[in-house]
Amino acid sequence: MQLGIDDLSFATADQYLDLADLAPVHGVEAAKYYVGLGQERMSVAAPDEDVVTLAAAAAQPIVADLDEAGRAAIRTVLLATESGIDQSKSAGVYVHHLLDLNPACRVVELKQACYSGTSAVQMALALVARNLEQKVLVICSDVARYDIGSSGEPTQGAGAVAMLITADPRLVAIEPLSGLNTHDIMDFWRPNYRTTAMVDGRLSLRAYTDSLSGAWADLQAQGGPGFADIDTFCYHQPFTKMAVKAHQHLTKIVGAPRDPEVLDAQIGDSLRYNKQIGNSYTASMYIGLISLLDHATEDLAGNRIGFFSYGSGAVGEFFTGTVVPGYREHLRTAEHQRRIDDRRRVSHEEYLRIVAPANPVDGGEHPIPVTSRSPFRLAAITEHQRVYVRADAAGVSTEAVA
């Protein structure tokens, strides 16, 4: 019995900043970002958007397509994030309520920088293996934010991916072997007292490729497929060009041909959405998978995909999966493109106003103005509690969820 990804959906913030509007503020040409980073736009989370609202928006289409029995079969929700909103309560519990899921369900939040989404997938596969009737909802949701004016600012973004992990999956069957690599490295971190991350850029790039080398070597030691046995690749994308550099690094390790057209055929389709969304931390590699499936012109049925998931600090994992025949019938391509196309472009001045507000800490009543058109909103922070609401078809807030 195959196990893997039965359904996939992503969401992103309601607004975006074109990096051509950020470049002159940093005193550089737009090409530095468009070409040098491979980024064109970055989604900007409004004050009423966060990892909960993004996660719920990503998962809503999946849950809506399930019948009553299918919803009841979701007995676990695993939410991976490195930009969580509480030191104790899982963001997934809010999402569970917003989606009106069965109370007979375990909900856990996982954290290890950008890697934890893959940890959630592997845990989900193990749970399904114990009970083939069970479904696990895995959600990766993050808002990547750096200090204004910093070198990391153009690599911001926001996004969430929801995945339904089941037996007999309709999209991608995950193969059992993984290559693993962990080292204690201070390349990227965010102390509890900071709202934005600390990063050593050069060390982070080297740590990424070193982790890729180690995870690949371990996969080979486990008897995993060789490079020639993999048709396409999906990498963690802190910025799109990093995935290109990573794939060039892997081809060098294995001694594979480095023809630009061949390399583009192996990874090019996985990069398209990330160029428009920006960094989404735990979600980025899986947005890459969605991009690959949505954009490939040829039928990928039977193709093997290589996945490299990386989280600073640092944990890396290389694993593989095969595309299930008939997968195209279950994609949400038009919906995904609409989520990108329907975003509102903001000026640099608007962007600065959007990201300026800080979360209140005084325990008072702080309503949050409607800024986004998301189906879920953070409506207030009152008495140290976050209050979420659903919006109806007209965008009007309905039930409050605290």
Secondary structure, 3 states (H helix, E strand, C coil): CCEEEEEEEEEECCEEEEHHHHHHHHCCCCHHHHHHHCCCEEEECCCCCCHHHHHHHHHHHHHHCCCHHHHHCEEEEEEECCCCCCCCCCHHHHHHHHCCCCCCCEEEEECCHHHHHHHHHHHHHHHHHHCCCCEEEEEEEEEECCCCCCCCHHHCEEEEEEEEEEECCCCEEEEEEEEEEECCCCCEECCCCCCCCEECHHHHHHHHHHHHHHHHHHHHHCCCCCHHHCCEEEECCCCHHHHHHHHHHHHHHHCCCCCHHHHHHHHHHHHHHHHHHECCHHHHHHHHHHHHHHHCCCCCCCCEEEEEEEECCCEEEEEEEEECCCHHHHCCHHHHHHHHHCCEECCHHHHHHHHCCCCCCCCCEEECCCCCCCCEEEEEEECCEEEEEEECCCCCEEEEEC
